[in-house]
Amino acid sequence: MKKNQTLVTEFILAGFSSFPNLQTILFVLFLLMYIITLVGNLLIMVVIAFERTLHTPMYLFLFALSFSETWYSLIIIPKMLRDLLAKSKTISFAGCVAQMFFFHGLGGTNCLILTVMGYDRYLAICKPLHYPVLMNMQMILWLVAFSWTGGFLISLTQTALIFGLPFCGSNNINHFLCHMRAVVRVACTDESTTEVVVSTISILGLCGSFLFIILTYVFIISTILQITSTDGRQKAFSTCASHLIVVIVHYGFAAIVYLRPSTSGALDNDTLMSIPYTIITPLFSPIIFTLRNKEINDALRIAISKKLLTPKR
């Protein structure tokens, strides 16, 4: 490296700069989606925390997922909303490192919690007699800890590889967040090897967890088809339906972002393609789990009824 090159101390997040006339509309739209996401996840966590009948493995994992997705949204959306209205769209070097680390760490955690939820449904349906023993509180805590640790270890590896590169040229990131591909492209050395490595880690993580979930559902569907009664089949599948829909949405949008070939001419596409994964997926998850879950709906109705019927002092 030449000694007269100036190291980058901050970055400019120029993701929505290509759409100046839409920034106010996008701000209102994304703000509404963010509020719905926060309210939905908070409702799920509060209901599960205070309703003892929901203190089961399936709902405790759902609590962990809602908690993780709440922080996932907090890492990205408030900064993005500010940048949509501000003239200066800068982020410090350290802030960019932190944002990338927590964004990918929480994203990885969400994937692993969804994987754990698939394993939980497999044990509940395929091994019902052993389920209470296999999925006890100690195992639940261990699996949640594994999800958080695994997600952040992967993120730490990727973040260290990317910010181990020298940044001394352009500081203009063509994205609304410090995304891996966008940041790697502004490094002032040949970044192709690093981009391949971090992309491979993401692909292996996504494909590995998704294939594990698919494998659990192969056994689950096989077991459900062996149930003779129609009511029994419907009851068994209803416990998996919400999780399966969220998995399809989550991994479908993630595949668009991480499995799409990297091309230098698709910078605006990177921004647009990331919107579903960073904003829409966290929005859909609490909606799907709430609308399609009778127990949570019943608990919500009871809580609201108690609040309305309790006399004010």
C-alpha positions, 0 to 999 in steps of 0.5 A: 500500500502507498503511504500517502493513501488516506485511511477511511474513517467513515462511510456514506450509505448511499443505498436510496440516493438513486431514488430521491423522489421516493425517500419520503414515501419510503420513510412513511412505508418503512416506519409503518412496517417497523412499528407493526414489526415491533408491536407484533414481536412485543405482543408475542413475547409478553403473551408467552411470558405471562401466560403459563399455558404457553410455557412449552418448548414450541412457544419458548423457542418462538419467544427467543425468535421474536426477541432476536428479530426485535433486535435484528430490526433495531440494528438496521431500520432506525438508522435507515429511517434517519438516512432517508430524511437526512442529507448526511448519510454517514456512518463511522468506521466503528459503527459500520463494523458494529452494524455488520457484526450484529446484523449478520450475527442476529440473522444467523441466530434467526436461521438457527432458531428456526432450525431448532424449532424444526427439530422441536416439531420433529421430536414432538410429532415423530417421538411423542413418548420421549419428547418431554424427556428429550426437550426439557428446560435444560435442552431448550436453554442449550439450544437457544444458547447454541443458536446465539453463539453459532450465529455470532461466531459466523458473523465474527469470522465474516466481519473480521475477514472483511474489515481486515482489508484496507479501506483507503479509497472510496467510502461510498457504500451502495447500500442502506446498511453495511452489507458484506458485498457492498463493503467489500467492494470499496476496499482498496485491494483485490477483494475477490478472494475475501468476497468468495470466502464470506459468501461461501460461509453464508451459503453453507450456513443457509443451505446447511440449516435449510436442508436440516429443516427440510429433512425434519419435515420429511420425517414429520410428513411421513409420520403425519401420513401414518395417522389414521384419523383426519382430525389427528392429521390436521392437528399434527400439521397445524402445529407445524404450518406457521413455522413452515410458512415462516421458513419458506419466507425467511429462506426464500428472501435470504436466497435472493440476497445471498445466493444471487451471483455477485455482479458489479453492475447490480448495485441498485439491485443489491439495495432493492433485493435486501429490502424483503430480507431486512424489512419484510421478513421480520414483519411477516414472522409475528403476523404469521405466528399470531394469525395462524396460532389459536393458543396465542390468539386465545391468550391475547383475547383473554388478556384484552378481556381481563384488561377491559373488564378489570375495574379502574381504581 
